[in-house]
Amino acid sequence: MMTEQQTQPALADIEGSPDTAAIEALDSQPIAVRRAVARLAVTGSHRVRFIHNMCTTDIKGLAPGGSARGMVVNDKGGMVALARFDSRSDAIWITATGPEIAAVEAQLTKYRVADDVQFAVTPRAELLVVGSRAADCATKALTEHATLEANGTHHVGDDGVFLAKLPLGETAAMVVDAPDADSLDRLAVAMSEAGAHMASAATWAALRVTLGWPALPVDLDAINIPLEASALHPYIDWDKGCYIGQEVIAMMHYRGRPNKHLVGCRFAGGIASDRALMSGDKTAGRLGTAVSLGDDQWIALAWLKRRYADGSRPIALVDGRTVEIAALPWSDALSKGAS
């Protein structure tokens, strides 16, 4: 588990600059991004009750064939995974990045005890389509594979491809799930022909910054509570009852005092290996996802301790460069020099 003093993986590996025009045109042209993911299939007679008690979303209330976003947290309320949960006739599927699924499986194994549940992990490939026209674009591209009902449930095609309507916070989004990279290649071509913009890593990173959408572990990890990122609030069901970590999250929610907050920030001159953010001689937080807009301008996600998150105190990188702080979602993030 990372501590606040440890640095996150360097994000200088996000090469190039984002296509800001594509992000600004999101309402008229969806953006699609490819992701390598893994699926944890949970089977057994106790699967629904067991997974319901292990995540922040209402699995018992998930209709057969339905999908929902949710989180798995540890017993201290810290992030383990941000995942998609799919209800199947014989299994609950949990889909996230490979490292997140490995962490989820370890946690489920720890708490399995006498429950009749079995776990199996398989690699998958995912196309995430974001924007107000995402559903139209996805259903047009994937007519031969699947259809989407009005309530967001999905139908699975014979080749194992399916789609689900799952917004990112308040932003419309579709998930296209495929069995392998080759299948996703064909789907990506169809999606592009249907009008989606296929995003580079830099474009997807910049879009996440504007939406305030974090990724694990670079933006949040086991020391972060989901309430510290406003984009994750919709994926906590307050009426479902107890689950691992629920007491910590509920206490923080009703007291209204998250210890940290995910914010947007802007700075010049590139990123350093030490990603700490400072206020005077005090450590205020750390940078997460960072992407260059060109002309020496960078935008990023970062978490800040509560007393620094409102931007009223000066924030700087460890080398003294000034960091401007913005609330999320960040409407003018792509306007160079704006705060």
C-alpha positions as a Python dict, from the first residue, in 0.01 Angstrom:
ca = {
    (1, 'M'): (0, 0, 0),
    (2, 'M'): (127, 343, -93),
    (3, 'T'): (180, 608, 170),
    (4, 'E'): (153, 982, 123),
    (5, 'Q'): (530, 1007, 112),
    (6, 'Q'): (566, 764, -180),
    (7, 'T'): (555, 904, -530),
    (8, 'Q'): (313, 778, -792),
    (9, 'P'): (423, 632, -1127),
    (10, 'A'): (568, 908, -1345),
    (11, 'L'): (316, 1026, -1601),
    (12, 'A'): (570, 1162, -1846),
    (13, 'D'): (482, 841, -2033),
    (14, 'I'): (159, 1007, -2157),
    (15, 'E'): (318, 1120, -2480),
    (16, 'G'): (197, 1398, -2705),
    (17, 'S'): (-69, 1661, -2655),
    (18, 'P'): (-445, 1601, -2638),
    (19, 'D'): (-684, 1678, -2920),
    (20, 'T'): (-854, 1964, -2738),
    (21, 'A'): (-1091, 2028, -3030),
    (22, 'A'): (-1228, 1674, -2993),
    (23, 'I'): (-1287, 1726, -2620),
    (24, 'E'): (-1461, 2059, -2681),
    (25, 'A'): (-1684, 1889, -2942),
    (26, 'L'): (-1791, 1614, -2700),
    (27, 'D'): (-2160, 1709, -2720),
    (28, 'S'): (-2167, 1648, -3094),
    (29, 'Q'): (-1901, 1379, -3141),
    (30, 'P'): (-1843, 1105, -2881),
    (31, 'I'): (-1491, 1016, -2773),
    (32, 'A'): (-1395, 648, -2754),
    (33, 'V'): (-1097, 501, -2572),
    (34, 'R'): (-966, 145, -2560),
    (35, 'R'): (-881, -24, -2230),
    (36, 'A'): (-731, -362, -2142),
    (37, 'V'): (-938, -493, -1852),
    (38, 'A'): (-1003, -814, -1662),
    (39, 'R'): (-1326, -981, -1560),
    (40, 'L'): (-1374, -1155, -1227),
    (41, 'A'): (-1668, -1394, -1256),
    (42, 'V'): (-1820, -1476, -919),
    (43, 'T'): (-2035, -1787, -915),
    (44, 'G'): (-2197, -2000, -644),
    (45, 'S'): (-2527, -1993, -458),
    (46, 'H'): (-2423, -1705, -228),
    (47, 'R'): (-2279, -1481, -502),
    (48, 'V'): (-2543, -1204, -495),
    (49, 'R'): (-2549, -1161, -118),
    (50, 'F'): (-2171, -1195, -92),
    (51, 'I'): (-2085, -932, -357),
    (52, 'H'): (-2362, -703, -230),
    (53, 'N'): (-2178, -698, 104),
    (54, 'M'): (-1842, -631, -63),
    (55, 'C'): (-1913, -318, -271),
    (56, 'T'): (-2076, 24, -264),
    (57, 'T'): (-2348, -51, -520),
    (58, 'D'): (-2680, -234, -480),
    (59, 'I'): (-2616, -579, -625),
    (60, 'K'): (-2938, -726, -482),
    (61, 'G'): (-3135, -461, -669),
    (62, 'L'): (-2948, -509, -998),
    (63, 'A'): (-3186, -652, -1257),
    (64, 'P'): (-3078, -968, -1443),
    (65, 'G'): (-2873, -856, -1741),
    (66, 'G'): (-2819, -516, -1581),
    (67, 'S'): (-2497, -327, -1517),
    (68, 'A'): (-2385, -71, -1261),
    (69, 'R'): (-2070, 111, -1160),
    (70, 'G'): (-1950, 79, -805),
    (71, 'M'): (-1645, 51, -586),
    (72, 'V'): (-1475, -206, -370),
    (73, 'V'): (-1314, -50, -63),
    (74, 'N'): (-1110, -192, 222),
    (75, 'D'): (-1215, -208, 587),
    (76, 'K'): (-1085, 147, 636),
    (77, 'G'): (-1294, 277, 347),
    (78, 'G'): (-990, 312, 119),
    (79, 'M'): (-1013, 252, -255),
    (80, 'V'): (-949, -100, -384),
    (81, 'A'): (-1118, -76, -725),
    (82, 'L'): (-1357, 128, -934),
    (83, 'A'): (-1541, -140, -1129),
    (84, 'R'): (-1834, -239, -1345),
    (85, 'F'): (-2074, -495, -1200),
    (86, 'D'): (-2283, -707, -1439),
    (87, 'S'): (-2564, -938, -1323),
    (88, 'R'): (-2581, -1259, -1525),
    (89, 'S'): (-2808, -1560, -1482),
    (90, 'D'): (-2529, -1767, -1327),
    (91, 'A'): (-2267, -1515, -1215),
    (92, 'I'): (-2182, -1163, -1105),
    (93, 'W'): (-1914, -1018, -1332),
    (94, 'I'): (-1678, -758, -1191),
    (95, 'T'): (-1470, -575, -1455),
    (96, 'A'): (-1184, -331, -1399),
    (97, 'T'): (-815, -300, -1483),
    (98, 'G'): (-598, -606, -1421),
    (99, 'P'): (-430, -473, -1104),
    (100, 'E'): (-765, -365, -961),
    (101, 'I'): (-919, -707, -1026),
    (102, 'A'): (-620, -877, -861),
    (103, 'A'): (-677, -659, -553),
    (104, 'V'): (-1051, -730, -558),
    (105, 'E'): (-996, -1106, -580),
    (106, 'A'): (-753, -1091, -287),
    (107, 'Q'): (-1006, -902, -76),
    (108, 'L'): (-1295, -1133, -169),
    (109, 'T'): (-1083, -1436, -89),
    (110, 'K'): (-1001, -1289, 252),
    (111, 'Y'): (-1370, -1251, 341),
    (112, 'R'): (-1509, -1562, 169),
    (113, 'V'): (-1491, -1788, 480),
    (114, 'A'): (-1788, -2031, 450),
    (115, 'D'): (-1974, -1859, 165),
    (116, 'D'): (-2049, -2068, -145),
    (117, 'V'): (-1869, -1848, -398),
    (118, 'Q'): (-1606, -1926, -659),
    (119, 'F'): (-1384, -1686, -854),
    (120, 'A'): (-1245, -1700, -1208),
    (121, 'V'): (-1051, -1423, -1384),
    (122, 'T'): (-1031, -1378, -1761),
    (123, 'P'): (-875, -1098, -1967),
    (124, 'R'): (-1115, -876, -2160),
    (125, 'A'): (-1097, -567, -2381),
    (126, 'E'): (-1315, -261, -2339),
    (127, 'L'): (-1414, 38, -2548),
    (128, 'L'): (-1544, 329, -2340),
    (129, 'V'): (-1755, 573, -2544),
    (130, 'V'): (-1821, 910, -2379),
    (131, 'G'): (-2050, 1197, -2475),
    (132, 'S'): (-2417, 1285, -2518),
    (133, 'R'): (-2436, 1086, -2844),
    (134, 'A'): (-2251, 784, -2705),
    (135, 'A'): (-2558, 556, -2701),
    (136, 'D'): (-2662, 643, -3058),
    (137, 'C'): (-2308, 594, -3182),
    (138, 'A'): (-2256, 264, -3001),
    (139, 'T'): (-2586, 107, -3102),
    (140, 'K'): (-2531, 213, -3463),
    (141, 'A'): (-2184, 61, -3466),
    (142, 'L'): (-2280, -259, -3286),
    (143, 'T'): (-2618, -350, -3433),
    (144, 'E'): (-2487, -690, -3538),
    (145, 'H'): (-2349, -761, -3192),
    (146, 'A'): (-2601, -637, -2938),
    (147, 'T'): (-2900, -415, -2872),
    (148, 'L'): (-2960, -183, -2581),
    (149, 'E'): (-3294, -159, -2404),
    (150, 'A'): (-3428, 170, -2275),
    (151, 'N'): (-3344, 83, -1915),
    (152, 'G'): (-2976, 34, -1998),
    (153, 'T'): (-2963, -345, -1978),
    (154, 'H'): (-2767, -519, -2248),
    (155, 'H'): (-2799, -821, -2472),
    (156, 'V'): (-2498, -1040, -2535),
    (157, 'G'): (-2414, -1141, -2889),
    (158, 'D'): (-2301, -1489, -2991),
    (159, 'D'): (-1941, -1370, -3006),
    (160, 'G'): (-1940, -1254, -2643),
    (161, 'V'): (-1961, -881, -2720),
    (162, 'F'): (-2204, -669, -2522),
    (163, 'L'): (-2267, -307, -2439),
    (164, 'A'): (-2403, -129, -2134),
    (165, 'K'): (-2517, 226, -2063),
    (166, 'L'): (-2302, 351, -1773),
    (167, 'P'): (-2248, 726, -1730),
    (168, 'L'): (-1924, 871, -1596),
    (169, 'G'): (-2068, 1087, -1320),
    (170, 'E'): (-2308, 1318, -1502),
    (171, 'T'): (-2154, 1252, -1845),
    (172, 'A'): (-2326, 1000, -2073),
    (173, 'A'): (-2114, 697, -2156),
    (174, 'M'): (-2137, 350, -2304),
    (175, 'V'): (-1916, 50, -2234),
    (176, 'V'): (-1846, -199, -2511),
    (177, 'D'): (-1701, -522, -2373),
    (178, 'A'): (-1520, -768, -2601),
    (179, 'P'): (-1343, -1099, -2539),
    (180, 'D'): (-1007, -995, -2681),
    (181, 'A'): (-806, -721, -2850),
    (182, 'D'): (-873, -853, -3201),
    (183, 'S'): (-1249, -832, -3147),
    (184, 'L'): (-1208, -482, -3008),
    (185, 'D'): (-1006, -378, -3315),
    (186, 'R'): (-1304, -457, -3536),
    (187, 'L'): (-1544, -283, -3300),
    (188, 'A'): (-1321, 25, -3285),
    (189, 'V'): (-1330, 53, -3665),
    (190, 'A'): (-1710, 26, -3660),
    (191, 'M'): (-1729, 285, -3383),
    (192, 'S'): (-1510, 526, -3576),
    (193, 'E'): (-1722, 480, -3887),
    (194, 'A'): (-2030, 553, -3676),
    (195, 'G'): (-1882, 893, -3583),
    (196, 'A'): (-1679, 844, -3265),
    (197, 'H'): (-1338, 1006, -3221),
    (198, 'M'): (-1083, 743, -3121),
    (199, 'A'): (-885, 908, -2843),
    (200, 'S'): (-512, 897, -2785),
    (201, 'A'): (-381, 841, -2434),
    (202, 'A'): (-322, 1215, -2400),
    (203, 'T'): (-675, 1304, -2514),
    (204, 'W'): (-831, 1054, -2273),
    (205, 'A'): (-614, 1182, -1987),
    (206, 'A'): (-715, 1543, -2060),
    (207, 'L'): (-1082, 1446, -2079),
    (208, 'R'): (-1056, 1271, -1741),
    (209, 'V'): (-901, 1584, -1592),
    (210, 'T'): (-1186, 1803, -1719),
    (211, 'L'): (-1449, 1557, -1589),
    (212, 'G'): (-1268, 1500, -1261),
    (213, 'W'): (-1266, 1127, -1334),
    (214, 'P'): (-986, 955, -1137),
    (215, 'A'): (-789, 642, -1224),
    (216, 'L'): (-636, 396, -981),
    (217, 'P'): (-366, 399, -857),
    (218, 'V'): (-228, 720, -1004),
    (219, 'D'): (-505, 950, -873),
    (220, 'L'): (-647, 751, -583),
    (221, 'D'): (-531, 446, -392),
    (222, 'A'): (-583, 264, -63),
    (223, 'I'): (-526, 578, 146),
    (224, 'N'): (-809, 761, -34),
    (225, 'I'): (-1178, 740, 58),
    (226, 'P'): (-1425, 758, -238),
    (227, 'L'): (-1588, 1070, -92),
    (228, 'E'): (-1266, 1260, -164),
    (229, 'A'): (-1356, 1258, -537),
    (230, 'S'): (-1692, 1417, -618),
    (231, 'A'): (-1721, 1220, -944),
    (232, 'L'): (-1742, 898, -741),
    (233, 'H'): (-2028, 1006, -514),
    (234, 'P'): (-2301, 865, -747),
    (235, 'Y'): (-2155, 517, -710),
    (236, 'I'): (-2226, 491, -338),
    (237, 'D'): (-2570, 354, -255),
    (238, 'W'): (-2677, 502, 80),
    (239, 'D'): (-2979, 274, 120),
    (240, 'K'): (-2831, -70, 51),
    (241, 'G'): (-2711, -145, 403),
    (242, 'C'): (-2375, -262, 530),
    (243, 'Y'): (-2068, -353, 326),
    (244, 'I'): (-1696, -371, 397),
    (245, 'G'): (-1577, -14, 467),
    (246, 'Q'): (-1931, 127, 489),
    (247, 'E'): (-1901, 254, 845),
    (248, 'V'): (-1600, 476, 765),
    (249, 'I'): (-1762, 616, 450),
    (250, 'A'): (-2096, 680, 622),
    (251, 'M'): (-1929, 855, 915),
    (252, 'M'): (-1735, 1081, 679),
    (253, 'H'): (-2046, 1152, 472),
    (254, 'Y'): (-2270, 1251, 761),
    (255, 'R'): (-2000, 1459, 926),
    (256, 'G'): (-1926, 1621, 591),
    (257, 'R'): (-1551, 1633, 639),
    (258, 'P'): (-1343, 1434, 388),
    (259, 'N'): (-977, 1457, 483),
    (260, 'K'): (-869, 1515, 123),
    (261, 'H'): (-1027, 1638, -201),
    (262, 'L'): (-956, 1562, -565),
    (263, 'V'): (-904, 1890, -753),
    (264, 'G'): (-784, 2014, -1088),
    (265, 'C'): (-459, 2205, -1117),
    (266, 'R'): (-258, 2394, -1376),
    (267, 'F'): (113, 2464, -1385),
    (268, 'A'): (396, 2535, -1627),
    (269, 'G'): (723, 2363, -1703),
    (270, 'G'): (650, 1990, -1692),
    (271, 'I'): (631, 1737, -1410),
    (272, 'A'): (903, 1634, -1168),
    (273, 'S'): (979, 1289, -1031),
    (274, 'D'): (867, 1409, -688),
    (275, 'R'): (494, 1468, -731),
    (276, 'A'): (435, 1628, -391),
    (277, 'L'): (243, 1955, -372),
    (278, 'M'): (359, 2204, -113),
    (279, 'S'): (214, 2500, 73),
    (280, 'G'): (514, 2676, 220),
    (281, 'D'): (717, 2404, 391),
    (282, 'K'): (410, 2181, 444),
    (283, 'T'): (311, 1890, 221),
    (284, 'A'): (-37, 1977, 90),
    (285, 'G'): (-102, 1680, -140),
    (286, 'R'): (24, 1516, -457),
    (287, 'L'): (-20, 1523, -833),
    (288, 'G'): (-192, 1240, -1016),
    (289, 'T'): (-280, 1227, -1385),
    (290, 'A'): (-94, 1507, -1566),
    (291, 'V'): (-104, 1597, -1935),
    (292, 'S'): (64, 1864, -2145),
    (293, 'L'): (-149, 2111, -2342),
    (294, 'G'): (158, 2233, -2527),
    (295, 'D'): (328, 2572, -2493),
    (296, 'D'): (470, 2457, -2158),
    (297, 'Q'): (122, 2438, -2000),
    (298, 'W'): (9, 2135, -1800),
    (299, 'I'): (-319, 2033, -1640),
    (300, 'A'): (-357, 1759, -1384),
    (301, 'L'): (-567, 1591, -1122),
    (302, 'A'): (-435, 1610, -769),
    (303, 'W'): (-555, 1544, -420),
    (304, 'L'): (-509, 1807, -155),
    (305, 'K'): (-559, 1793, 219),
    (306, 'R'): (-884, 1957, 323),
    (307, 'R'): (-741, 2286, 448),
    (308, 'Y'): (-569, 2350, 114),
    (309, 'A'): (-836, 2230, -129),
    (310, 'D'): (-1034, 2555, -158),
    (311, 'G'): (-740, 2733, -324),
    (312, 'S'): (-715, 3003, -58),
    (313, 'R'): (-357, 2907, 30),
    (314, 'P'): (-66, 2915, -214),
    (315, 'I'): (19, 2574, -365),
    (316, 'A'): (343, 2492, -545),
    (317, 'L'): (543, 2204, -686),
    (318, 'V'): (846, 2095, -485),
    (319, 'D'): (1070, 2317, -699),
    (320, 'G'): (860, 2624, -618),
    (321, 'R'): (657, 2658, -938),
    (322, 'T'): (309, 2795, -871),
    (323, 'V'): (10, 2562, -907),
    (324, 'E'): (-337, 2701, -977),
    (325, 'I'): (-623, 2505, -820),
    (326, 'A'): (-968, 2447, -976),
    (327, 'A'): (-1283, 2270, -860),
    (328, 'L'): (-1404, 1963, -1052),
    (329, 'P'): (-1553, 1917, -1302),
    (330, 'W'): (-1336, 2180, -1467),
    (331, 'S'): (-1513, 2357, -1752),
    (332, 'D'): (-1224, 2577, -1868),
    (333, 'A'): (-938, 2333, -1811),
    (334, 'L'): (-834, 2347, -2178),
    (335, 'S'): (-809, 2726, -2185),
    (336, 'K'): (-438, 2783, -2149),
    (337, 'G'): (-352, 3030, -1878),
    (338, 'A'): (-703, 3030, -1729),
    (339, 'S'): (-771, 2910, -1377),
}
